[in-house]
Amino acid sequence: MDSDTLTFNQALLSCESLTPNDAGCQALIAQRLAKLGFEIRHLPFGQVNNLWAKRGHQEPTLCFAGHTDVVPVGDAALWTSPAFVPTIRNGKLYARGAADMKSSIAAMVTACERFVKQHPDHQGSIAFLITSDEEGQAIDGTQAVLKRLDEEKQIPKWCLVGEASSTEKLGDTLKVGRRGSLTGYFKIKGKQGHIAYPDLAKNPIHLAFKPLEEIAHLVWDKASAHFPATSLQFANIHAGTGANNVIPGTLEGNFNLRFAPGLEPEHIKEKIESIFIKHNVEFEIRWSLSGKPFYTDVNSKLIHSVTHTIEKQLGYKPVHSTTGGTSDGRFFAEYGTEVVELGPNNATIHQIDECIDLQELEALSALYEAILVDLLK
């Protein structure tokens, strides 16, 4: 199979863009978009490269959002073919980033090329916000660019994020929201001492049992029609000096909550800290909010359009989902942008031999083009 989308995707996949390195991907994207009349702006922040490209000056604006950075390949020896040498086998294209998410970017670009050729005077505007910081800290990427765009009053009305959302077949699942993510890093303080003389020490492991058990069993809310119940999971707990005859002086750990709209981070913090206080333990806690929850109403124009287009193009109705981890869609949602995530099959993301089906790649580009037609023709 040979196509513009495949050829362009292979060029992107050949770039060794380990986060936060863009490795030249955005220059390739900008070159093609500039030929379509997009105004190109490179917006670097720190070590991160960001691309903002826009065609048109009228509202509404449909923004295609994505990232060129990828996660490490892992054990390179386990890959059937080199991770940054895009290779076709049995109708699939293998490379790091093939599913997450360079294929989506390639499909977005070629969809725009065909759409602009057919509709050079289309309604509204088309934009691209591409970052190399999604798989990393996500501070100097989409979040930083949107802050700049907000100052310039250029926040888009609609955003289509190309994350791998499909599960069994292309377009079977749309992400219409995401849960928030809040992590607590805690330290419980005791007093180090000889294990044979516990009366002269204060064991933080013993002190931790009751408050941590209570925290683990908290019920925050109930599942709703759109979101599962809030979940708290401990990810790490450690203590000890390495010796078997020493009571440690501290215990440290962390937990993460995935929470739905309606539950405020400040309420979560206050509740958990009150439990430590109630059990009379000396503690420190540091909080990290990596994303607030968001939800785009299924009756919004964007969700209605994308759902209708999938039904028309592919013959089935997608599931509207809010499961999974965070994405850069959360940053758009903070500014009131309607957000939907639509991309290829997610079965191999971050895995050895990550891949995309070639027919799925072509169908994805056609799907993006059909969405452009429905919204901006």
Secondary structure, 3 states (H helix, E strand, C coil): CCCHHHHHHHHHHCCCCECCCCCCHHHHHHHHHHCCCCEEEECCECCECEEEEEECCCCCEEEEEEECCECCCCCHHHCCCCCCCCEEECCEEECCCCCCCHHHHHHHHHHHHHHHHHCCCCCCEEEEEEECCCCCCCCCCHHHHHHHHHHCCCCCCEEEECCCCECCCCCCEEECEECEEEEEEEEEECECEECCCHHHCECHHHHHHHHHHHHHCCCCCCCCCCCCCCEEEEEEEEECCCCCCEECCEEEEEEEEEECCCCCHHHHHHHHHHHHHHCCCEEEEEEEEEECCEECCCCCHHHHHHHHHHHHHHCCCCEEECCCCCCCHHHHHCCCCEEEECCCECCCCCCCCCEEEHHHHHHHHHHHHHHHHHHHC
